[in-house]
Structures are given as structure tokens and as C-alpha cells.
Amino acid sequence: MVLLKVHQHSLRKHEILRKRQLVAQLFSIGKSARGDFLRIVYASLKSENRLGNGVSAILLFTAGKKKIPSAVKRNRVKRMMREAYRLERPLLPYNAGFLKDSETDGQLCISFLYIGSRETFPALEAFRKEIRELIGGMLPVWILMIGSIYGS
């Protein structure tokens, strides 16, 4: 029997948002925040089968073809966004994504969109700072949304 060591900061496959229907729902009902070169869209989404298996959030990382025509550069930007989020993930409470109410049972879904320039890309530290600021700005709004749902 082989035991696999799961790293605290790893970003696993089941943490990535892949269902088209949920992506469309996220962009239609989600709230948005914008930074210098990133935009996040977040919402609590319901699904017939449980998403995420106990993770704090389900994620989507995108870099548009119109912004970055080269696939190699798009993939690099997405890798940098994933790495920056992975390093800044401890900002999210572990159970921030779960609403424990039968009417509003959902999973926190977050989309990170690159909206910067096509000529130069920020360094990893700039991505980390931007994600830290966007998540920090998102959490108070998210807590207020949960509070209004529970009637606190």
C-alpha cells in the first residue's frame, strides 16, 4: 500500500470548476470585484451532486484569447494565477464555501479573469498581492451575504 502525501497548499483537480452550466450560472448571478489586472466573480452555486469534496472554494482561472493571442503566454498567465491563489489560499476559511441551510445549500465558486495588458505580464508577487487584495475585499461581502441568508 502506497501512502500519498497531500500537501497543505496543493490545488487538486476537484477544486477546479469545469461544468459549463455552473460556469454560466456563476457569470449570470455572481458578484464581481476588479483589481489592476485581475477580476474575480464569485457566487454560491447549487449542484445536484456535491462539488469540491469539502474544499473552501471551487475555482476557475481564465485568460482571454483577445487579451493574450499566444496560447503559450495564456497558459503561463493561468499557471501564475493558480500558483498565486495556491499560496494565498489560507486567507479563505476552510469552510467558507459551504452554506449549511437546506434552502441555500451551495458551494462558493470563484472565477479569476486576467484583464491586464498583452505586452507585459506581472510577476508572481504582483499576482499574489492582487489575489490577496481581491479575496480580502470579497470576504466581508461574502460574510454579509451569508448573514442576510441566515437572518443574523
N, C-alpha and C positions, 0 to 999 in steps of 0.2 A: 504494500500500500504506500503510495506516494502522497505526502502532505504538501499542499501548495501554500506558500506564504503569501497572504494577502496584505499588501502594503496599505497603510493608512491613507495615503494620498493618491492611490491609483484611481483611474477613471475607467470603470468597467463597461462592458458592452450594453448591459441592461440599463445603464444610466443615460443612454443616448435616445432621443426622440426620433422615431423612424416612421411612424404611421401617418400617412398623408391626411387622413381625416382629422387627426389630432393636431397636426401642424396647421391646417386650415382653420380649425376651431381656435387655436392659440392666437393666430393673427386677427381673427374676427372679433374675439371678446377680450383679448389681453390688454393690459395696461402697458405703457411704454415709457422708457426713460432714455435720454440721449446724452452721450459724452462727446469728447473731441473727435474720436474716430470709431467709437462703438455705439451701438444702440441695443437696448435689451427690450424684449417683450415678454411679459410674464402673466400667468393666469393659473387658476386651479382648474384642472380638467378632469372630467369623469371618463371612465372607460369601462367597458363591460368586463374585461379581465384586468386584474390589478397590474399597474405599471410599477416598475422600479424595484420591487422586492425590498422595501424598507430603506431606500436611499432618500437623501434630503431633497433632491430635485432631479427631474428629467430634463436633459439639455439638448439644444440644437445649436450648431455653430455654422454660420453661413458667410460666404464672401461672394458677392455677385459678379457675374461674368462681365457686366457692363463696367463695373468699377475696376476689375482686375482681369484683363483679357487672357493672360497667360495662366494655364492650368497649374503649372509648377508654382507660380507665385501665389495663386489662390490657395493651394494646398499648404504652402508654407504659412500663410496668414492663419488658416484654420488650425494648424498644428500649434502655432504660437498662442492662439486664443484658448485652445484646450489645455495647454501647459499652464498658462496663467491662471485659468479657472481652477485647475487641479491644485495649484499651490495656494490659492486663496480660498479654497472650499471650506476651511474651518470657520470662516465668517458666518456660514449658514448653520443654524441649529440643526442637529441631526434629523429631528422630526418636523422641521419647518414645513415640509411639503404635504403633511397629512392633516386633513380636517376630519375629526372624528365625529361627524354628525351624519346621520343616515340620509338627510336631505341634500347635504352639500359634500358628501364624500368625494374627495378628489385628490389629485396629485399636483404639486407645484411644478409647473413646466416653465422653463426659461429658454428664450432664444437669444443668442448673441449674434448680431449682424455687424459686419465690418462696413463702415461708411466713410473711411478715410480716403486719402488720395491714392492714385495708382502709381505715382512716381516713386515715392519713398514709403517704407513701412516702418512703424515704430519698433523699438527694441522690446525685448521680453519684459523688462522692468516697466516700460510705459504701458504695456498691456496689463500687467499686474496692477498698477496704480489705477488705471481706468476701470478695471473689473472691480477692484476693491471699492472705489467710489460709487459705481453703479449699484452694486449689491448693498452697500451701506445706505444708499438712498432708497432702495427698493424695500428693505426690511421694515422701516416704520410704516410705510403704506400698507405692506402685507399684513402687519400686525393689526392695524386699524381695520382692514378688510375682514380679518378673522374675528375681531372683536364685534363688528357690526353683525356678522352672521350669528354669533352666539348670544347677542343681545347684552354684551357687557358694557 
